[in-house]
Amino acid sequence: MSRSLAAFIVLLVVNTSPARALQTVSLGARASTLGVGPDVSVSWNDWLIFHGSASLLALRVDLTPVSRLADHLTVGLALPKAFYTAGAAVEGSIFRFGAGVLYKHKDPRLEFVLGDGAGIDIGYGRYTALEVSDLTATLRSDAWAPYVVAGMGKHNAPGLDVFMDIGVAFLTDAELVLVAEGESALLRSLRFRENLGIEQGRFRKDLGNVVHYWPIISFGIRYGLGGR
């Protein structure tokens, strides 16, 4: 994708509305559970907003301190290299409600890394760091997903403002896939592949319906140009 959907939304609204003076074009940035990147919104009137964003800074969050894992075992959440969103929102005096579509480049994943002396249970087997160096759980789903959000902060007014959004993206055809790296002969063995399949099933059962949803929590700052 050569340009973000945020830029596409602005061009679409402007080019299809030559007879109407847009109230406000807001340029800003946001940090969220999707990453960090630019945010653009265009007000159609006093209550209807078109918006788009691009999260171009991939993040890796260290979950080790809250995971209660064994010693020398770390886990991190790696976000895709890019998320793009485009949608519309109805904005009142305080709250804003919106919906749109999300596009993600690659899939989010959990990465378990075994340090020296670490061990990990996979299925009915236990493996050392010399046998399995790391284990990756990838949440695979369609690249496109619808989302809904509710938020606070004005997008249809000129000047500087802050905003926040809370919502969820609905992932379709989501599945969890476990991949291990380590000693090649062990990874090819039937016993290990069976254990990996058992562990994947357990992981999927523990997550339940969570695999079908991606939380959207974001905070941002924007500056509105134009308006009345």
C-alpha positions as semicolon CSV with decimal commas, in nm:
position;residue;x (nm);y (nm);z (nm)
1;M;0,000;0,000;0,000
2;S;0,175;0,315;-0,127
3;R;-0,016;0,567;0,082
4;S;-0,217;0,549;0,399
5;L;-0,593;0,523;0,403
6;A;-0,592;0,841;0,608
7;A;-0,471;1,040;0,307
8;F;-0,715;0,854;0,084
9;I;-1,013;0,959;0,299
10;V;-0,916;1,326;0,278
11;L;-0,880;1,312;-0,100
12;L;-1,208;1,126;-0,139
13;V;-1,410;1,373;0,064
14;V;-1,253;1,679;-0,097
15;N;-1,282;1,553;-0,454
16;T;-1,643;1,440;-0,422
17;S;-1,763;1,760;-0,253
18;P;-1,661;2,058;-0,470
19;A;-1,977;2,252;-0,392
20;R;-1,943;2,227;-0,016
21;A;-1,692;2,407;0,204
22;L;-1,559;2,161;0,457
23;Q;-1,574;2,289;0,812
24;T;-1,252;2,156;0,961
25;V;-0,952;1,949;0,851
26;S;-0,768;1,812;1,155
27;L;-0,409;1,689;1,145
28;G;-0,264;1,505;1,441
29;A;-0,097;1,198;1,584
30;R;-0,209;0,912;1,805
31;A;-0,059;0,634;2,015
32;S;-0,270;0,323;2,059
33;T;-0,288;-0,053;2,086
34;L;-0,235;-0,044;1,708
35;G;0,092;0,149;1,732
36;V;0,195;0,511;1,676
37;G;0,132;0,728;1,372
38;P;-0,050;1,018;1,201
39;D;-0,423;1,089;1,225
40;V;-0,641;1,288;0,981
41;S;-1,008;1,384;1,009
42;V;-1,241;1,595;0,797
43;S;-1,571;1,729;0,925
44;W;-1,862;1,712;0,679
45;N;-2,091;1,918;0,900
46;D;-2,141;1,989;1,270
47;W;-2,184;1,622;1,360
48;L;-2,043;1,395;1,084
49;I;-1,669;1,326;1,072
50;F;-1,462;1,125;0,824
51;H;-1,131;1,006;0,960
52;G;-0,830;0,792;0,888
53;S;-0,508;0,695;1,060
54;A;-0,188;0,504;0,995
55;S;0,009;0,329;1,269
56;L;0,351;0,300;1,108
57;L;0,570;0,247;1,412
58;A;0,562;-0,121;1,502
59;L;0,579;-0,181;1,875
60;R;0,711;-0,465;2,085
61;V;0,572;-0,475;2,438
62;D;0,760;-0,669;2,706
63;L;0,500;-0,871;2,899
64;T;0,752;-1,058;3,113
65;P;0,694;-0,854;3,433
66;V;0,321;-0,937;3,435
67;S;0,332;-1,289;3,292
68;R;0,461;-1,482;3,598
69;L;0,679;-1,702;3,380
70;A;0,962;-1,920;3,502
71;D;1,309;-1,774;3,544
72;H;1,506;-1,693;3,226
73;L;1,190;-1,710;3,013
74;T;1,069;-1,385;2,855
75;V;0,761;-1,299;2,648
76;G;0,689;-1,004;2,424
77;L;0,393;-0,887;2,215
78;A;0,500;-0,784;1,864
79;L;0,255;-0,567;1,667
80;P;0,236;-0,564;1,285
81;K;0,457;-0,319;1,095
82;A;0,155;-0,112;0,997
83;F;-0,215;-0,066;1,069
84;Y;-0,442;0,159;0,860
85;T;-0,793;0,265;0,957
86;A;-1,062;0,460;0,772
87;G;-1,416;0,534;0,881
88;A;-1,676;0,785;0,991
89;A;-1,807;0,906;1,325
90;V;-2,104;1,095;1,469
91;E;-1,983;1,363;1,709
92;G;-2,188;1,533;1,979
93;S;-2,096;1,793;2,234
94;I;-1,899;1,544;2,446
95;F;-1,894;1,194;2,300
96;R;-1,817;1,051;1,957
97;F;-1,929;0,717;1,810
98;G;-1,778;0,574;1,496
99;A;-1,716;0,270;1,278
100;G;-1,493;0,181;0,989
101;V;-1,249;-0,070;0,849
102;L;-0,899;-0,168;0,960
103;Y;-0,619;-0,302;0,742
104;K;-0,316;-0,468;0,900
105;H;0,020;-0,555;0,751
106;K;0,106;-0,900;0,887
107;D;-0,028;-1,042;1,214
108;P;0,033;-0,977;1,586
109;R;0,232;-1,241;1,771
110;L;0,356;-1,343;2,114
111;E;0,722;-1,437;2,131
112;F;0,852;-1,661;2,412
113;V;1,232;-1,663;2,434
114;L;1,425;-1,912;2,647
115;G;1,747;-1,789;2,808
116;D;2,026;-2,003;2,949
117;G;1,890;-2,250;3,203
118;A;1,526;-2,195;3,105
119;G;1,276;-2,470;3,041
120;I;0,930;-2,476;2,885
121;D;0,638;-2,720;2,887
122;I;0,498;-2,794;2,541
123;G;0,216;-3,044;2,531
124;Y;0,320;-3,339;2,748
125;G;0,691;-3,270;2,713
126;R;0,939;-3,039;2,882
127;Y;1,219;-2,884;2,681
128;T;1,532;-2,690;2,767
129;A;1,673;-2,379;2,595
130;L;1,921;-2,605;2,412
131;E;1,629;-2,791;2,253
132;V;1,377;-2,508;2,198
133;S;1,518;-2,156;2,179
134;D;1,189;-1,973;2,128
135;L;0,817;-2,029;2,071
136;T;0,598;-1,791;1,870
137;A;0,217;-1,774;1,888
138;T;0,079;-1,584;1,587
139;L;-0,282;-1,467;1,565
140;R;-0,359;-1,508;1,195
141;S;-0,668;-1,349;1,045
142;D;-0,792;-1,165;0,735
143;A;-0,602;-0,846;0,658
144;W;-0,927;-0,642;0,665
145;A;-1,150;-0,612;0,973
146;P;-1,447;-0,389;1,067
147;Y;-1,427;-0,191;1,390
148;V;-1,640;0,029;1,618
149;V;-1,519;0,296;1,861
150;A;-1,650;0,545;2,115
151;G;-1,446;0,848;2,211
152;M;-1,410;1,193;2,356
153;G;-1,247;1,504;2,210
154;K;-1,363;1,733;1,930
155;H;-1,270;1,672;1,566
156;N;-1,500;1,933;1,410
157;A;-1,353;2,244;1,573
158;P;-1,047;2,456;1,486
159;G;-0,744;2,481;1,710
160;L;-0,555;2,242;1,936
161;D;-0,729;1,957;2,119
162;V;-0,669;1,611;2,264
163;F;-0,883;1,303;2,210
164;M;-0,920;0,940;2,312
165;D;-1,098;0,639;2,166
166;I;-1,197;0,297;2,299
167;G;-1,329;0,025;2,073
168;V;-1,273;-0,313;1,914
169;A;-1,189;-0,461;1,575
170;F;-1,367;-0,782;1,474
171;L;-1,115;-1,027;1,327
172;T;-1,250;-1,276;1,073
173;D;-1,120;-1,629;1,015
174;A;-0,890;-1,588;1,315
175;E;-0,668;-1,879;1,414
176;L;-0,376;-1,924;1,651
177;V;-0,060;-2,088;1,518
178;L;0,240;-2,200;1,727
179;V;0,587;-2,221;1,570
180;A;0,901;-2,332;1,753
181;E;1,269;-2,282;1,678
182;G;1,558;-2,483;1,813
183;E;1,735;-2,812;1,756
184;S;1,627;-2,921;1,408
185;A;1,616;-3,298;1,467
186;L;1,393;-3,252;1,771
187;L;1,157;-3,012;1,591
188;R;1,112;-3,263;1,308
189;S;1,033;-3,553;1,540
190;L;0,679;-3,689;1,550
191;R;0,667;-3,666;1,929
192;F;0,751;-3,295;1,933
193;R;0,507;-3,213;1,654
194;E;0,233;-3,393;1,848
195;N;0,318;-3,198;2,163
196;L;0,322;-2,871;1,970
197;G;-0,024;-2,949;1,834
198;I;-0,151;-3,028;2,185
199;E;-0,008;-2,700;2,319
200;Q;-0,162;-2,505;2,033
201;G;-0,500;-2,656;2,116
202;R;-0,461;-2,565;2,483
203;F;-0,355;-2,210;2,396
204;R;-0,652;-2,169;2,164
205;K;-0,894;-2,304;2,427
206;D;-0,757;-2,072;2,696
207;L;-0,804;-1,766;2,474
208;G;-1,158;-1,861;2,375
209;N;-1,340;-1,597;2,170
210;V;-1,071;-1,338;2,245
211;V;-0,896;-1,438;1,921
212;H;-1,180;-1,279;1,725
213;Y;-1,134;-0,933;1,876
214;W;-0,853;-0,678;1,884
215;P;-0,888;-0,398;2,143
216;I;-0,852;-0,039;2,025
217;I;-0,743;0,206;2,294
218;S;-0,588;0,528;2,169
219;F;-0,486;0,875;2,282
220;G;-0,395;1,157;2,051
221;I;-0,349;1,525;1,981
222;R;-0,481;1,716;1,678
223;Y;-0,494;2,065;1,533
224;G;-0,799;2,175;1,339
225;L;-0,765;2,399;1,033
226;G;-1,054;2,606;0,901
227;G;-1,397;2,584;1,058
228;R;-1,633;2,855;1,163
